[in-house]
Amino acid sequence: MQPFKIHILGCGSALPTARHAPSSQIVEIRGKLFMVDCGEGTQQQVRKSRLNFTKIYAVFISHLHGDHVLGLIGMISTFGLNGRTAPLHIYAPGEYEELLNLEIKTFCGGLDFEVVFHAVDTNKQQVIYEDRSLTVESIPLCHRVHCCGFLFREKAGSRHIRRDMIDFYNIPTSQINNIKAGLDWTSPEGEVIKNELLTSDPDPVRSYAYCSDTRYFPELAERVKDVTLLYHESTYTEDFKEKAVKYLHSTAKEAALTAKNANAAQLMLGHYSQRYNSDQPLLEEAKQVFKNTILANEGLVIDVRIR
């Protein structure tokens, strides 16, 4: 099974603390690195993670609050100093383009690589990126500014060759790719060998949903239905529900309700308020509703897999 991992670089909320950095993650899938949000200090977190800077192909920005975007221009500057030549693709709400261009002009003159901006309509769920391995969809969220999450979904792979059956029927290696693609095999004598005898099912398709700052709303569960791993902000416990309502954030219980109603395989909490000296109360609250819940934490690397 090909690698599909989430690297947590930061999982705090607006105010950085000694325990948590602002929001940022790396989605590693089939040899490519995609960054999701880029709060202040993110490039230092990348260094600590020992991920390869040069493999970051694109950055997805959920919304224009500083704890999700202030680290981006510093990282672009570092890319320039390191001699990057490959284009860097930025997917973000459209209103960021003018400011980003001004930041690049002011702080990053003479870059040897292109920064390609892609405006994201945060009101639509649609595919905003696609390659041979995966699609990335925007997920409309409800926050104080235009905001969306991102759904990373693998494409189905090829069927697996059964080497014992290939050898049994003396099938030439030149036909392996055709058989992996689903074709039957016809022997020199005219016997048709069904593909199902020669192959086994491909690996299950995995998916990861990043749901950044948002108030709770039931429709979100349908937008991430059957997701393998759901990251959902959990800024507060229910004790501070009035603050969640006021600032359009979610509680840990509400994140768990979304995971339960979405039939998610696993839930990961994040975006913790600085008021908590321990994240354990958030975890305990969520587990009362959705048992298979874990806490995001800086340095955590989690495999996205079917359990």
C-alpha positions, 0 to 999 in steps of 0.5 A: 500500500502506498504511503498516505500520512499526515504530519502535524506541524501545528495544532494550536488556535490563534495564540501560540503557546509553549505547547502548541504552534499555529495550524499547519500540516503536511499531507504525504501521499505517493511521494508528494507533499501537500501543506495545509495551512501555514501559521507562524513558525511553520518552516521551523516545524518542517525542519524539526520534522525532517521533511524535505522542503523541496518536495512541497508541491502545493499549499492549501490555505483554509482562510485568512486568519493570521494563525493559518497564513502568516508563516507562508511568506517566510517559507516562500522566502526560504524557498528562494534562498535555498534555490528552489526552481520548481513552481509552488502552487497556492490554493486559497480564498481569492481575496488573498491573491493581491496581498500575496503578490504584494508580500512577494514583491516586498520581501521576495524579489528575484525568486527563481521559481513561480508562485502560482495562485489558484483562487478557491471558491469557499462556497462550493464543494468541488475538485480544486486539484487532481493528478494521477493519484488523488483529488483534492476537494474544497469543503465549505465551512462556516466561520467569521471569514470565507473558509473551507476545508480540504478533502484528499481522496485517493484514486483507485489503484490497479488490481494486484497480480497473483503471481502463482496464477501468472506462472500457472498459465505461463503468461508472458510478462509483457501482458502484466500491465494489461492484466493489472488494468483489468483485461482477461488473458487469452492463451495461445490455444484460445482459452479465455482466463478471466481477470478475476482468477489472475488478480486480486482487488486493489487496495481500498481507497483512503481519504482525509478531510481537514476541517479547519475553523468552523461552527458546528453545522449538521450538513458538514457530515454529509460533505465528508461522508465515510471519510477514513480520517477526519481532522476537525477543529475542537477549540473548546469543551462544552463548558465554553459553548457560548464562546464557540457560538460567539466566535464560530468555532466547535467544541470537542463534542460537536467535532465527535458528532460530525465524525459519528454522523459522517461514519468516519473511521477515525477522528483527530482533534486539533486547534486547541484554545490556549486556555487549556493546560492539558488537551485531555478534557477535549479528548475525553469529551469527544470519546463519549460520542465517538470512541475512535478519537485521537489528539493532534500534537506537534510531531505526530505522524499518522497513517491514513488507513482502513481499520 
